[in-house]
Amino acid sequence: MMAMWWTSLLAVLLYLTHATPSCFGLRQPSRHSSFTNSLRVTRSVRASVQRLLLAYKEQLLGDKNFEDKRLVLESLPAVNFNYSTWVLIKDAERLCWDADGLRTFWVHLETQRHLLQREGSTARAGTTQRRGRGPRAHSDLCLSIQHIQMDLRDLLKQVNAQLTLLNSTKTDLAFPCSARAVPVRVTQSSSPTATSPPRRTPRSLWAQRQEGYVVLRDLNRFLFRLALDFNFLKANLPPQ
């Protein structure tokens, strides 16, 4: 009797080990729902970036309507693209460049956050600033940047998860994203690594603030394209 009981228990354990969630009425998140969630998060982050960009221009550049399209930062990913070539990019390459772009912007935001912290510390020490509204403005901007960095990190995790799933079902991702080259998506200089921000040369406070403006401006544009990527990838999935 005891032997039969152990045999039955072992059979149940083996079943539970190999059973899928659907066997119990549960469903694993589909790629459709994954892209839908990523799209929702991307739109939410972009709205936060737009609010931060407006506050940044008003508090540090003295004009919430400040715009200067001539300003560029070569270490940032390209934010303009050709539609006719964009639609031809393979899914893996698309996700790779999205991941690389998110990492690059995270690094630049980290650099700008530290620069603002340093500037705020100088202001608290009694240095008079011609532009800006004092240490409190710097503190608020730094906190907003940090929140956006957390959101970018979450987005990057989602993109990496989608890449992992894609790589398990297809063979077009034969080597890591960092080793790939897709000229159609990169029209500016290559991005810095995730651990080393671009090298800086001494510059004026005004030039430093302009650089922060460019980072936020281009991040806003990048997130717009990222949303297009998620929409495109979701539309190309087979029906559920």
C-alpha positions in Angstrom: 0.0 0.0 0.0 2.8 2.4 0.9 4.6 1.6 -2.4 1.5 2.4 -4.4 1.1 5.7 -2.4 4.7 6.7 -3.2 4.2 5.8 -6.9 1.1 8.0 -7.1 2.9 10.9 -5.4 5.9 10.6 -7.8 3.5 10.6 -10.8 1.9 13.8 -9.5 5.2 15.5 -9.0 6.4 14.6 -12.4 3.2 16.0 -13.9 3.6 19.3 -12.0 7.2 19.6 -13.1 6.5 19.3 -16.8 3.0 20.8 -16.9 2.6 24.2 -18.6 0.7 27.1 -17.0 -2.1 26.6 -19.6 -2.8 23.2 -18.0 -4.1 25.0 -14.9 -6.1 27.6 -16.8 -3.2 30.1 -16.7 -1.6 31.8 -19.7 1.9 33.0 -20.1 2.2 36.7 -21.3 2.2 36.7 -25.1 4.5 38.7 -27.4 1.4 40.7 -28.3 0.8 41.7 -24.7 4.5 42.3 -24.2 4.7 44.8 -27.0 1.5 46.4 -25.9 2.9 46.9 -22.4 6.2 48.2 -23.8 4.4 50.7 -26.0 2.4 51.9 -23.0 5.5 52.4 -20.9 7.3 54.1 -23.8 4.5 56.6 -24.2 4.4 57.3 -20.4 8.2 57.8 -20.3 8.0 60.1 -23.3 5.4 62.3 -21.6 7.7 62.5 -18.5 10.6 63.5 -20.7 8.5 66.2 -22.4 7.6 67.7 -19.0 11.2 67.6 -17.9 12.4 69.2 -21.1 9.9 72.0 -20.6 11.0 72.6 -17.0 14.7 72.3 -18.0 14.4 75.0 -20.7 12.4 77.3 -18.4 14.6 76.9 -15.3 18.1 76.6 -16.8 17.9 78.2 -20.2 15.5 81.0 -19.2 12.9 80.3 -21.9 10.5 77.4 -22.0 10.2 77.9 -25.7 13.9 77.6 -26.3 14.7 75.7 -29.5 18.0 75.4 -31.5 18.0 72.7 -34.1 21.7 73.5 -34.9 22.8 72.0 -31.6 23.8 68.3 -31.9 25.6 65.8 -29.7 27.6 63.3 -31.8 27.6 60.6 -29.2 23.8 60.3 -29.2 22.0 57.8 -31.4 20.5 59.1 -34.7 16.9 60.2 -34.2 16.0 60.7 -37.8 15.4 57.8 -40.1 14.3 56.9 -43.7 10.9 55.1 -43.6 11.5 53.1 -46.8 14.6 51.5 -45.2 13.2 51.4 -41.6 10.4 49.0 -42.6 13.0 46.5 -44.0 15.0 46.2 -40.8 14.9 42.7 -39.3 13.2 42.3 -35.9 16.4 41.4 -34.1 18.3 44.3 -35.5 15.5 46.7 -34.6 15.4 45.5 -31.0 19.2 45.6 -30.8 19.4 49.2 -31.8 16.5 50.1 -29.5 18.4 48.4 -26.6 21.7 50.2 -27.6 19.9 53.5 -27.8 18.3 53.1 -24.4 21.7 52.3 -22.8 23.3 55.3 -24.5 20.6 57.8 -23.3 20.8 56.3 -19.8 24.5 57.0 -19.7 24.1 60.6 -21.0 21.3 61.2 -18.4 23.6 59.9 -15.7 26.3 62.4 -16.8 23.9 65.3 -16.9 22.5 64.4 -13.5 26.0 64.5 -11.9 26.7 67.8 -13.6 23.5 69.3 -12.3 24.3 68.0 -8.8 27.7 69.7 -9.0 26.2 72.9 -10.2 23.6 72.8 -7.5 26.3 72.3 -4.8 28.1 75.3 -6.2 24.9 77.4 -6.0 24.4 76.3 -2.4 27.9 77.4 -1.6 27.0 80.9 -2.5 27.9 81.2 -6.2 25.5 83.5 -8.0 24.0 82.0 -11.2 22.9 84.3 -14.0 20.4 81.7 -15.2 18.3 79.3 -13.2 16.4 79.5 -9.9 18.8 78.3 -7.4 19.7 74.9 -5.7 16.0 73.8 -5.4 15.6 73.8 -9.2 18.7 71.7 -9.6 17.5 69.2 -7.0 14.1 68.8 -8.6 15.6 68.4 -12.1 18.0 65.8 -10.8 15.2 63.8 -9.2 13.2 63.9 -12.4 16.2 62.7 -14.4 16.7 59.8 -11.9 13.0 58.7 -12.3 13.4 58.7 -16.1 16.6 56.7 -15.8 14.6 54.1 -13.8 12.0 54.0 -16.5 14.6 53.6 -19.2 16.1 50.7 -17.3 12.7 49.0 -17.1 12.2 49.5 -20.8 15.7 48.1 -21.5 14.8 45.0 -19.5 11.6 44.5 -21.6 13.5 44.9 -24.9 16.2 42.4 -23.7 13.4 40.0 -22.8 11.9 40.3 -26.2 15.3 39.8 -27.8 15.8 36.6 -25.7 12.5 35.3 -26.8 13.2 36.1 -30.4 16.6 34.5 -30.3 15.1 31.3 -28.9 12.8 31.0 -31.9 14.8 32.5 -34.8 18.4 32.3 -36.0 18.9 35.8 -37.3 20.4 37.0 -34.0 23.7 35.1 -34.2 25.8 37.4 -32.1 25.4 40.2 -29.5 23.8 43.5 -30.4 27.1 45.4 -29.7 28.9 43.4 -32.4 26.3 44.1 -35.1 26.4 46.9 -37.6 23.3 48.4 -39.1 24.4 51.5 -41.0 20.8 52.4 -41.9 20.0 53.2 -38.3 23.3 55.0 -37.4 24.0 58.3 -39.1 26.0 59.8 -36.3 29.1 58.7 -34.4 29.0 55.4 -32.5 27.5 55.4 -29.0 29.5 55.2 -25.8 29.6 52.0 -23.8 27.1 51.6 -21.0 29.8 52.0 -18.3 31.9 54.9 -19.8 30.3 58.3 -20.6 31.7 60.3 -23.5 34.9 62.2 -22.8 34.4 65.9 -22.0 36.4 69.0 -22.6 36.1 72.0 -20.3 33.2 74.3 -21.5 31.1 77.1 -20.2 28.1 76.6 -17.9 25.8 77.8 -20.8 27.3 75.2 -23.2 26.9 72.5 -20.5 23.2 73.4 -20.1 22.7 73.4 -23.8 24.1 69.9 -23.9 21.6 68.7 -21.4 18.9 70.3 -23.5 20.1 68.3 -26.5 20.1 65.0 -24.6 16.4 65.5 -23.5 15.3 66.8 -26.9 16.8 63.8 -28.7 15.5 61.4 -26.1 12.0 62.7 -26.7 12.5 62.0 -30.4 14.1 58.6 -29.8 11.1 57.5 -27.6 8.8 58.5 -30.4 10.6 56.2 -32.8 10.8 53.5 -30.1 7.0 53.6 -29.9 6.8 53.2 -33.7 9.1 50.2 -33.4 6.9 48.5 -30.9 3.8 49.2 -32.9 5.5 47.8 -36.0 6.8 44.7 -34.3 3.4 44.0 -32.8 1.6 44.5 -36.1 3.9 41.9 -37.7 3.2 39.2 -35.2 1.1 36.3 -36.3 -2.5 36.4 -35.1 -3.2 35.0 -31.6 
